[in-house]
Amino acid sequence: MVTIDEIITAFGKYYLAGSQNKSRLLGVPFVEGRTLKTPGMRHIKTKDTIYQMANPIYAKVLQQFQKAFTNKGGVSFHPNEIQLRQMKVDDLIYPEDIEESWLGFLAGDSSRNLETWPIVRYLMEVYYAQIIEEEKETDVVYKGEYAAPTAGTAGEGSKVFDGFHKQLINGAADQQYPINVFEEGVIGEMDVTTAFDQIENFSKGIKSQFTHRNVVIFVAPEFERAYLEGKREKGFYNVKTDGEFSTRIDFTSHTVVGLESMAGTKDIWATLPENMLHIMKRGDEIQHFDIQKSDRAVKLLMDWWEAVGFGCNKLVWASAETVATE
């Protein structure tokens, strides 16, 4: 709900037509949703609430020649599904609250219905659009863990669907088709003082067949910076400015990316970008609110289905510390 109590206390409960406008509404920039903008990530629209796939597992076929038929080979298929979860935005405002205040420039006039007032448009175009992206990044796409809602109580954003961390844990626990997990202590919890060596060792631990594939190694932002600082400290790079340092790991096609979604964690994991799936049902509705007017209140409602996951566990790597459940 829109709260203007502090505006009224500071500026008074009246509106003076002056030069105030949206350019004077200054605040902290919203966090950009970088995780879901990973280049190469697959964004999928579906009509289903469960996205079902299968991972083919191939047996080797080559053998020496002999005239007798000696069967060798075969393909098995491992089921893989990602559960989408329904989430929503519900809010209620009384637009007329702002009319007799400094924020009166966001009010309407006698020719407009309340639901078309500039304050409603401002909330939809500025607030909701950007706070949804921010909350996804900071609370859900990596750290999220789904929990059923409590009847009659507004839920928590971090519980709307399982983020990539939960998917990593689930993948490590899949006994038939697990992700690749480095043994405990091989990489360890990320530390800024050792991040350069930890990331280099992580890259070296990925099978050589992926050395020149576009593998992205994900860490918290402070460890991406620590990696770059580690390169600088090595002293054998012939560069003139820090802008010439790259997060690409030397002699590979691997890159290091610090995600705001992982801020505060000591995790490290990697995959090919095309193996990261972002799935939505009715995703277009994020841009379209159901606006309902009741007396002098305006309700804004929106809901959709969404999930993230991996296409193939065998294309995912993580440290044991990242997937630890205790």
N, C-alpha and C positions, 0 to 999 in steps of 0.2 A: 504494500500500500504506500502511496506517495505521502511523505511526511514533511510538512513545511513549518513545524513549530519553531525551529531555530531561525528560519527566515523571518517569521513574524516577530520574534523576540528582538532580533538585531535590527531589522529595517522598518518594523512597524506593520500594523494591520491596515494597510492602505496601498493603493497603486497610484503612482505618479507617472504619467506618460513621459518617458524620457528616452535615453539612448540605450537602455538595457535591451539585450537580445541574447540569442544563443551563444554568441561569441564570448559572453561573460560567464558561461557555465563551464568552468575549468576544473578538471579533476585528474586523478591518476590515470594514465593510459591503460586500457584493458590489455590483458595478457593475450598474445596471439596464439591461436591454436596450431602450433608448429607440428605436433605429432601427426595429426590427420592431414597435414599438407606435405608429408614426406614424399619427395619426388619418386614416382614409380609405383606408389601405393595404389592398390586396386580399390576403387569405390564402386560398390555394387548396389543396384536398386532391385528389390525383390517384392513379390506379393505374398511371400510366406513369412511365418514367424520363426521358422527354423530353416537355416540355410544348410542344405545337405550336399556333401561332396564325398569322394572316395579317393584314396591314395593307392595307386598300383604299386605292388612290390614285385620286382622282377627277379627270377632265379637265373643263374648263369647257364649258358647254353653250349659253349664251345667244348669240344672233346676231340680226341684223336679219331682218325678214320678207321673203321672196320666194316665189313660187309653186313654183319648182323645189326639189326635195329636195337639200339640201346638208348632208351628214353632219358632225356635230361632237359630240364627247363620248366617253364610254367610261370603263371602270373596269379597272384592273389590280390585281393582288394580290401583295404582297411577303411571302414566307414569313418567319416569325419563330419561333424555337424557343429554349427555355431548357433546358439540360441539368442534370438533377438529379444529385447525387453522393451516394454512400453513405458514411456515416460511422458511427462506433461509439464506445462507451465500454467498456473492459475494465479491471477492477480485481480484486485478490485481497487478502483480509485473513485474519488468524488471530485470530478474536474472543477466544480465550482469553488472548491476550497482555495484555489490559487487566485481566483479573480480579484479578490480584495487583498492583494499582496504584491511584493516586488516582482513576483513571477507572473504578474497579470498579462505580460506580453505573450504568454502561452495559452491564454484563454481565448474563447471564441466570441462571437457576437450573436445578436438576436436571430441572425439568418442561418445559424449553424446548429445542428443537433450536437449534444454532448459528445457522442462517440466520434465526431469528426473534428473536435477541438484540437488545436496544435499540441497540447500537452499529451493527448493520446497518441498522436502521430510521432511525437518526440520519443515517447516511451517505446513504441514499437520499432522505430527506425534506429534509435541510438542505444537505448538501454538494453532491451531484451535481446536484440540481434547480437550484441557484443558480449553481454554477460553470459549468454548460453555458450558461446565459443570459449570464453575464459574458463567457465566452470568445467566444461568438458576437459580442457587441457590440464587444469590444476587438480581436479578431483576425480576424474573418471577414466580417461582413456588409458592411463597407466595404473593408477592406484585403485580404481573402482572395484568393488566387490558387491554383487547383487544381494539384496535382502528384500523380502516381501514387505509391503507397506503396512503400517498400523492403521486400522480403520479410523477414519475421521481426523487423522493427524497428518500434517504436511510432512513429507518424507525428506530424506537427505540426498543431495546430489551425488555423493560418493557411492551410493548404493543402487543407482539406476541400472547399471549393467556391469559385467565383469570386464575389467580393463586388461591390458597386456600382461601385467604382472600376474594376475590370477590365471591367465591363459598359459603363462610360462610354468606356473606351479602345476596346473592340470596336465600340461604336456610332459613334465618330468615324471609325473605319477602314472602316465599311460604305459603299462607294462608291455603291451603289444607293439606300440609304435611311439616310443618316447622321443623327446627332443634330445639334442646333444648337450650333456652337462659335464663341465670340467669338475674333476674330483675336488673335494674340500681341501682348501689350502693351496691349490695350484694357482689360482688367481687371488683369492681372498676378498675381503670387503675392500671396496675402493677407498684409497687414501690419497689426498692431494700430494703428499710427499713422495709417493711411489707410483702415481698414476701413469706416468709415461711408460715405465717398465711393465706395469700390469696390463696396459692396453696392448703394447707390443707383444707380450707373451700370449694374450688372448688371441690376437690375430694369428700368431704362429701355430696356435693349437687347433685352428680350423684346417680341415683337410686341404692338402695342396691342390686338389682339383678345383678349389674355389679361390685360389690365390689371385687369379685375374678375373674373377667375377665381382660384380658390384655388390659386395657385402657391406652393410652399414652396421657399425658397432655403436650401440646407444648407451649413454651414461648421463648423469646429471650435469648441468651446465658447468659447474665448478671443475669437473674433471676434464671436460673438453678444453677449458682454459689451461688447466694444469698440464695437459698433453702438449699444447702449443708452447707453454713456458719450458717444458722439458726439451723440446726441440731446440729452442733458443739456447738453453744451457749447454747443449752438446757442442756448440761452437764451430761445427764443420760445415755449416750452411753459408754459402756466399750470397747474402741478402743485404739489402740496404735499409729496408723498413720491416716492421713486424707484419705488415700486410702481405708480405711475400711468403710467410709461413703458411703451410696448408695442413688441414686436418686429414689429408690422405696419408695413409701409412706407407712409408717408403717401400718400394719394390713389390707393391701389391696394388690391387684395385679396391682395397678396403678403405673406408673413411670412418672418421669418428664424428658423431653428432651428439651434442648436448641438448637434451630435451627438458623444457620447463616442467613437463608432466612428471619427470623423474626427480625434480628438485627435492632435496632432503633425504634422498636414498643413497645407498652405497652399492647399488646394483650395476651390473654390466651384462648386456645380452646383445645378440646380433641376428640378423636375417637378411635375406634379399628383399628389397623393397616390394617387389611384385608378390611376395609371399605374405605381405601384410594386407589383411582384408578389412575394409570398413563397409558395413552392410546396413542399409536403411530400407524401411518400409514406410511409405507415406512421408518420405523425407522432405518433399517439396513443401509440406505444411509448416515447416519451420519458419517460412516467410509469410505465412497466412494465419492470422488470429481469427478465432470466432469471437466477435465483439457483441456482447449482450448488454443492453441497457435495462436497468430495473429502477424505476423511480429516478432518483438523481445520481445513482451509482452506475458505473460502467465496469463490467467484468470482461477480462481478456483471457481467453482459454485457447490452449493449443496442445496437441498430443501427437506422438509419432513413435515408431519402433526403431531401435538402433542396436548395433553390436560391433565389436572388433574381434579379430581372431587371426589364426594362421591357416594358410592353405595346406601346408605340409610340415609336419613336425621335424622331419629330417633336415629341413633347411633353417633350423633355429638352433642357436647356441646360447648357453648361459652358464654362469658360474654356479657352483653348488650353493654358495652363500646367497645368491639371488633367489633361488627357488626353495630355500629353507623355509619350513612352516613353523618353526619355533624361534 
